[in-house]
Amino acid sequence: MIRFENVTKVHDPRAKPALDSVSVEIEGGEFVFLVGASGSGKSTFLKMIYREDVATSGSVYVAGHNVSTLTSWRVPKLRRKIGVVFQDFRILPQKNVYQNVAFAMQVIGASRARTKERVTDVLAMVGLEGMEKRMQHELSGGEQQRVAIARAVVNQPDILLADEPTGNLDPTTSEEITEVLKKINANGTTVVMATHDDDIVDRMRRRVIELSRGKVMRDEAKATYTSLIPKVTPATGTTGEAQA
Ligand SMILES: Nc1ncnc2c1ncn2[C@@H]1O[C@H](COP(=O)(O)OP(=O)(O)OP(=O)(O)O)[C@@H](O)[C@H]1O
């Protein structure tokens, strides 16, 4: 579904690359956490997938497209296969809940009947039934994120990218939002979530890709936020402390 082949991204030639020779493959239907310190390259990794950023070298393949060589007029076709949610929700303040989600279907020319049916289903799925008429200022942070998620998945994308979706939310709300993402993944959508939330990662036990200064330093199935695999000390062969 997503393949990075030796991907390097240089924003500023005087600084270290934001991504440095990254090779990773994510299969359809996976749920993957992207972790790493601030500035380690998580957002850049996600931006490569929806082609907000283009690799300086190497190739990125997404849902059958070679994103690195995609001409700009083909980008909308790629983006239809991808939903994206952000830490700061980014819902449209002049539209109500229903209109925020319906808008994503209107722009691809869906009929009014189909839009009504699908938006109603998706709002129920994210737990916003009965809140269709509410405006942004009448919603909690968690509810705003539910709207953003509903909008991101209403056109049934193959992939959902989430860039610190719980970064502005309290722990209970963060867990509820993660449950929504889990449900979307259980329906077959590949989910890639960048996060600093160790509690969520530790509870979910999914694949964890850890970046450090633009490099993949860990790629582990059913993993925790901090690796539990003990480091082998080369000189003595004894085990040391778990990696930070
Ligand atoms: N448009 C840009 N121009 C210049 N440098 C950039 C740009 N975008 C990102 N960078 C740099 O690339 C590196 C990786 O940034 P990125 O935003 O991908 O990190 P991150 O892991 O998502 O961080 P955070 O957890 O703080 O969101 C950082 O050093 C950042 O300063």
Ligand as a Chemical Component Dictionary entry (heavy atoms), coordinates in Angstrom:
data_LIG
# 
_chem_comp.id                   LIG 
_chem_comp.type                 NON-POLYMER 
_chem_comp.pdbx_formal_charge   0 
_chem_comp.three_letter_code    LIG 
# 
loop_
_chem_comp_atom.comp_id 
_chem_comp_atom.atom_id 
_chem_comp_atom.alt_atom_id 
_chem_comp_atom.type_symbol 
_chem_comp_atom.charge 
_chem_comp_atom.model_Cartn_x 
_chem_comp_atom.model_Cartn_y 
_chem_comp_atom.model_Cartn_z 
_chem_comp_atom.pdbx_ordinal 
LIG N1  N1  N 0 9.399  23.280 5.142  1  
LIG C1  C1  C 0 10.512 23.082 5.840  2  
LIG N2  N2  N 0 11.610 23.858 5.619  3  
LIG C2  C2  C 0 12.753 23.651 6.310  4  
LIG N3  N3  N 0 12.908 22.686 7.244  5  
LIG C3  C3  C 0 11.858 21.895 7.503  6  
LIG C4  C4  C 0 10.603 22.050 6.830  7  
LIG N4  N4  N 0 9.746  21.126 7.295  8  
LIG C5  C5  C 0 10.415 20.410 8.231  9  
LIG N5  N5  N 0 11.683 20.875 8.356  10 
LIG C6  C6  C 0 12.713 20.329 9.249  11 
LIG O1  O1  O 0 12.779 18.936 9.022  12 
LIG C7  C7  C 0 12.961 18.234 10.250 13 
LIG C8  C8  C 0 11.829 17.237 10.452 14 
LIG O2  O2  O 0 10.622 17.956 10.704 15 
LIG P1  P1  P 0 9.218  17.235 10.924 16 
LIG O3  O3  O 0 8.189  18.320 11.025 17 
LIG O4  O4  O 0 9.022  16.195 9.898  18 
LIG O5  O5  O 0 9.436  16.538 12.363 19 
LIG P2  P2  P 0 8.395  15.850 13.347 20 
LIG O6  O6  O 0 9.004  14.580 13.790 21 
LIG O7  O7  O 0 7.054  15.780 12.714 22 
LIG O8  O8  O 0 8.348  16.874 14.572 23 
LIG P3  P3  P 0 7.150  17.188 15.627 24 
LIG O9  O9  O 0 7.020  15.972 16.493 25 
LIG O10 O10 O 0 7.662  18.380 16.369 26 
LIG O11 O11 O 0 5.918  17.488 14.825 27 
LIG C9  C9  C 0 13.065 19.291 11.333 28 
LIG O12 O12 O 0 14.415 19.553 11.560 29 
LIG C10 C10 C 0 12.381 20.506 10.718 30 
LIG O13 O13 O 0 12.899 21.689 11.231 31 
# 
loop_
_chem_comp_bond.comp_id 
_chem_comp_bond.atom_id_1 
_chem_comp_bond.atom_id_2 
_chem_comp_bond.value_order 
_chem_comp_bond.pdbx_ordinal 
LIG N1  C1  SING 1  
LIG C1  N2  SING 2  
LIG C1  C4  DOUB 3  
LIG N2  C2  DOUB 4  
LIG C2  N3  SING 5  
LIG N3  C3  DOUB 6  
LIG C3  C4  SING 7  
LIG C3  N5  SING 8  
LIG C4  N4  SING 9  
LIG N4  C5  DOUB 10 
LIG C5  N5  SING 11 
LIG N5  C6  SING 12 
LIG C6  O1  SING 13 
LIG C6  C10 SING 14 
LIG O1  C7  SING 15 
LIG C7  C8  SING 16 
LIG C7  C9  SING 17 
LIG C8  O2  SING 18 
LIG O2  P1  SING 19 
LIG P1  O3  DOUB 20 
LIG P1  O4  SING 21 
LIG P1  O5  SING 22 
LIG O5  P2  SING 23 
LIG P2  O6  DOUB 24 
LIG P2  O7  SING 25 
LIG P2  O8  SING 26 
LIG O8  P3  SING 27 
LIG P3  O9  DOUB 28 
LIG P3  O10 SING 29 
LIG P3  O11 SING 30 
LIG C9  O12 SING 31 
LIG C9  C10 SING 32 
LIG C10 O13 SING 33 
# 
